[in-house]
Amino acid sequence: EKQPGHLELSRVGLPHHLAPAAAQTICALGIVVLKMAMIEAPVDSVVFSFWRFLGATPLLLAMSIQRDAELPSARDTAWFALLGALLVGNQLFANLGVQLAGALIATCVQPTSPVLSYGMAVAMGQERLSTIAIAGITLSVAGAVVVAAGRGHGDGIHGDVSVGFACLVINSSCFAAYCVCMKHSVCMKHSAALVTGASQGFG
């Protein structure tokens, strides 16, 4: 039996390996737009996150009505609450990191997410240790470190690279935990629209 996530990808004709690449591309574009918005009209990170969630959640839940025939159980709802907390940490600390360290370093820190998620997935039995996976992650992180290390100063709003870097690590940790917990709990039972919309609603 095919899983909901596989059905959604097949409907749009998107190969499975391109979906994460598209997500990362959108994430990078979002960071650049966020930096531009904070320069043009400085907005507090909490306020920015709130309005982003408030704008997206109703649209996602409306989409899920057409895709999900099964309502979430009480157990699923508890997972949505946890996923919402992780999303809040992800978005909030990403915004703070962009403010403090700048858009370039924010995108360079993104490769730490697969390192953390891979470790969590292995610990939870979702993945097996793989030499190829470790080599790919090492190469990705090495490139990010080279770029980040070459930035002697921060180009964020406040220009505090060390604090901004710490915020971005927390951001990546929350995102990694979100991905692993989502796969472990509700990803295979409900559509992406419902999982994201419900999680953001709780967040």
N, C-alpha and C positions, 0 to 999 in steps of 0.2 A: 504494500500500500504506500503510495507516495505521500510525503509529508506536505503540510500547507506551504512551507517555505519553498519547496521544490516546485510546487504548482504555480506559485506567484512568479518565479523566475521564468518558467516555461511559457507563461502567458505573454511576457514581454520579449521573449526570445533572447534573454540575457544569460550568457554562459556563467556558470557558478564562479569561476575564477575572476570574472570581470566585476562582479558585484562589490567585493571589498575594495577594488581599485577605484571604482566610481565613488564609493563612500569616502575614501581618503581624499580624493580630488575635491569633492564637495566640502569636506572638512577644512582643507587648506584654503579654498576660496572663501569660506565663512570666516576664517581667522583674518584674512586680509581685509574683508569688508568690515569686520568688527573694528580693526585698527583704524580704518578710514573714518568710521562713524564716531569713534572716540576722539579723533583729532578734530573733525568738523564740528561736532556738538558733544563735548565731554559728558558722558553718562556714567552713573555709578554702576558697577558690575552687577550688583544685586538687582537693581531696577532693570537693567538690560536683560538679564536672565529671566526675570519675571515676565516681561512683556513678550519675550520669544516663546516661552512655554505657553503663555495665555493665548497667543495667536495661533500656534500650531496644534495644540491639543484638540480643540473642537473639530478641526478639519480632519485630523487622523481618526478620531472616534466616528465621525460621519462616514468616512471611507470604510471603516471596519464593519459597519452595519450591513453592508452589501456582501462582505467577504466571510463573516463569521456566523455560522448557524448555531454554534454552541456558546452559551454564556460562561464566563469565568466562574470557577468554583471558589469556595472560601480559601482553599489552599493557594489557588492561582492569585487571588486578590492579595494575599499576604506577600507573595513573591513580587507582585506589581508595586507594593509599597516599598519593598527593599530596593527594587530596580529604580523607583522614583528617587529615593535618597541618593543612590549612586549617580543618577543623571544630574541631580542638583550639584553634587560635588564636582562632577566632571565639568559642567558648564560654568559654574561659579569660579572655580580655580583656573579654568582656561581663560576666562575674561580677565581675572586678576593677573595671570601670567603675561597676557598680551599687554596689559597696561604697564606692568613693571619691567618686562624684559624685551618686549617688541614682538612683531609678527614673525620675523625670521627664526629667532630662537624658539618661539612657540611651535613652529612647524618642525624644527629640528628635533625637538624632544618627543614628537609623536612616535618615532620608532621604538621608544621604550614600552609602549602599550603591548606589542606582540611579545616582548620578552616577559612581561609580567603575566599576561594572559596565558602564555604557553606554560609557564611555571605553575600557575593555578590549575590549568586544565590537566596537566600531568598529575598533580597532587590529588585531583578529584577523580582521576581515572578516565577522563574524557580523551586524552591524547597519550601517545607513547613517545618516549625519548627517541629522537631522530637526528642523525648526524647532519642530514641535509637541512633540516629546520634550524638547527643550532648554527650551522655555517651561514645560512641566509640571514638570520637575525643578527649575527655578529657583524656581517658586512654592512647591513643597514645601519646598525647603531654606530659603527666605526665612522661611517660617512657623516652621520649627524654630529658626532663629537668633534670631528675635524672642522666642520662649518661653525659650530657653536663656539669652539675654542678660539677661532680666529676673530671673534667679535669681542674686541677689548672693552667695549662700552655697550650699554643698553640703549635701544632706540624706542623704549616704551614711553608712556606719558610721564612716568615718574623716574625712569631710568635706573631702577634698582635691580640689577641682573640677578644677584644671588637669591633675593627673596622671590623674585619672579620665577627663577628656575625651580625653586622649591614648590611653588604653587603649581607649576606645570607638571612636576613629578606626581603631585597629588592628583592632578587632573588625569594624567595617564593611568594612574593606579585605579581610580574610580571607573574609568572607561573599561579597563581590562576586566575588573571585577564585574561590571555590568554585562559585558559580552559573555563571560563564563557562566554567570548565574542565569542569564537569559537562556543560554543553550541548555543548561541543566534543568530548567524549570518549565517555561511556557513557550519557548520558541517553536517547538514542534507541534504544539496543540492549537495555537491561535495565529492569525495573520500578523504580518509585520506592522500593519496599521494599528491593530488593536493593542499589541504589545507596547509599541512606542507611545501611542496615545494614552493608554491607561497608566503607564509608568510616568509620563510627564504630568498627567492629571494629579497623581499622588505627590509628585515632586513639587 
